Amino acid sequence: MTAPIDAHKVLMTGENSFIRLSHDGGGTMSERTSHWRVLWCPAGAGHALFMQGELTGGDVRIYSDDIAVARWLQRTIETLLHPPFADESAPVLPAVFTREGDPRAATVETVESDEDIVRMTWYDALEPFILNGPPGTAGRPLGVLSTFIPHASAQLSLNGRIGAGAPWLEKRGEHQSSSAVLAWSESWLQPRD
């Protein structure tokens, strides 16, 4: 017997990890990041980091090693996730992306541009689970399948300054999650015409 094939069109596959920090347990955010490692999309492959919060003075900063991928993410997915990240008037700063560590202990993503060094660190891992949101879930036209590895703790720094606030725990269905997640093996889907 062959495995069933999902009926939707694959729009992107890769990773979309994030750290969201708060001073008040998620009531308001002090820092927000959206980190992409795109293995395949119509614009190519590459990395992008979208960042906004106290560390950036409230401004949106975008770093990427492939501007076409960053702009494609803005037009297709970030416009659904966090509209300020979809503002194409924000410049895309060229950057180099590296990862080290182990998601069971600590994972560090480092983004280096000519002006900035950003470090995102996830630690205190919780149990992983599969997020399955077909197109139409939460009113979004696109769907997503992702392996969520939530973490109870995280740290974000920009040029050595550490972002204030902490991640918060939240439920996703029956699963314990948080606002600091390594979202790996992620594919975004759209209905076929």
Residue pairs with C-beta under 8 A, 6 or more apart in sequence:
6 189
7 192
8 134
8 135
8 143
8 189
8 190
8 191
8 192
9 189
9 190
9 191
9 192
10 40
10 187
10 188
10 189
11 41
11 42
11 76
11 77
11 142
11 187
11 188
11 189
11 190
12 38
12 40
12 41
12 73
12 76
12 77
12 186
12 187
12 188
13 38
13 39
13 40
13 41
13 186
13 187
13 188
14 36
14 37
14 38
14 39
14 40
14 41
14 45
14 186
15 35
15 36
15 37
15 182
15 183
15 184
15 185
15 186
16 34
16 35
16 36
16 77
16 146
16 183
16 186
17 35
17 37
17 109
17 120
17 122
17 181
17 182
17 183
17 184
18 32
18 33
18 34
18 35
18 179
18 180
18 181
18 183
19 31
19 32
19 33
19 120
19 122
19 154
19 156
19 167
19 179
19 180
20 26
20 29
20 31
20 32
20 33
20 167
20 179
20 180
21 29
21 30
21 31
21 32
21 53
21 154
21 156
21 163
21 164
21 165
21 166
21 167
21 179
22 28
22 29
22 30
22 165
22 166
22 167
22 168
22 179
23 30
23 164
23 165
25 168
26 168
26 170
26 179
29 53
29 165
30 53
30 54
30 163
30 164
30 165
31 51
31 52
31 53
31 54
31 55
31 156
31 163
31 164
31 165
32 51
32 52
32 53
32 82
33 49
33 50
33 51
33 120
33 156
34 49
34 50
34 51
34 78
34 81
34 82
34 85
35 47
35 48
35 49
35 50
35 109
35 111
35 120
36 47
36 48
36 49
36 69
36 73
37 47
37 97
37 99
38 44
38 45
38 46
38 47
38 48
38 66
38 69
38 73
39 45
41 69
41 72
41 73
42 72
43 66
43 68
43 69
43 71
43 72
44 66
44 68
44 69
45 66
45 69
46 64
46 65
46 66
46 68
46 69
46 70
47 64
47 65
47 66
47 69
47 95
47 97
47 111
48 62
48 63
48 64
48 66
48 69
48 70
48 73
48 92
49 61
49 62
49 63
49 64
49 95
49 97
49 109
49 111
49 118
50 60
50 61
50 62
50 73
50 78
50 82
50 85
51 60
51 61
51 62
51 63
51 118
51 158
52 58
52 59
52 60
52 61
52 82
52 84
52 85
53 163
54 163
54 164
54 165
55 156
55 157
55 158
55 161
55 163
56 158
59 90
60 84
60 85
60 87
60 90
61 90
61 93
61 116
62 70
62 85
62 90
62 91
62 92
62 93
63 92
63 93
63 94
63 95
63 97
63 111
63 113
63 116
63 118
64 70
64 92
64 93
64 94
64 95
65 94
65 95
65 96
65 97
67 92
67 94
70 92
71 88
71 92
74 85
74 86
74 87
74 88
75 86
75 88
76 142
76 188
77 142
77 188
78 85
78 86
79 86
80 140
80 141
80 142
93 113
93 114
93 115
93 116
94 113
94 114
95 111
95 112
95 113
95 116
96 111
96 112
96 113
97 109
97 110
97 111
98 109
98 110
98 112
99 107
99 108
99 109
99 110
100 107
100 108
100 110
101 107
101 108
103 122
103 125
103 149
103 182
103 184
104 125
105 123
105 125
106 121
106 122
106 123
107 121
107 122
107 123
107 182
108 119
108 120
108 121
109 119
109 120
110 117
110 118
110 119
110 120
111 117
111 118
111 119
111 120
112 118
116 158
116 159
117 157
117 158
117 159
117 160
118 156
118 157
118 158
119 155
119 156
119 157
120 154
120 155
120 156
121 154
121 155
121 156
122 149
122 151
122 153
122 154
122 180
122 181
122 182
123 151
123 153
123 154
123 155
124 151
124 152
124 153
125 149
125 150
125 151
125 152
126 149
126 150
126 151
126 152
126 176
126 177
126 178
127 150
127 175
127 176
128 147
128 148
128 149
128 150
129 147
129 148
129 172
129 175
129 177
130 145
130 146
130 147
130 148
131 144
131 145
131 146
131 147
131 148
131 172
131 183
132 145
133 140
133 143
133 144
133 145
134 143
134 189
135 141
135 142
135 143
135 189
135 190
135 191
136 143
137 143
141 190
141 191
142 188
142 189
142 190
143 188
143 189
143 190
144 186
144 187
144 188
144 189
145 185
145 186
145 187
145 189
146 183
146 184
146 185
146 186
146 187
147 183
147 184
147 185
147 186
148 172
148 175
148 177
148 181
148 182
148 183
149 181
149 182
149 183
149 184
150 176
150 177
150 178
150 180
150 181
151 167
151 178
151 180
151 181
151 182
152 167
152 169
152 178
152 180
153 166
153 167
153 180
154 166
154 167
154 180
155 162
155 163
156 162
156 163
157 163
167 178
167 179
167 180
168 178
168 179
169 176
169 177
169 178
170 177
170 178
170 179
171 177
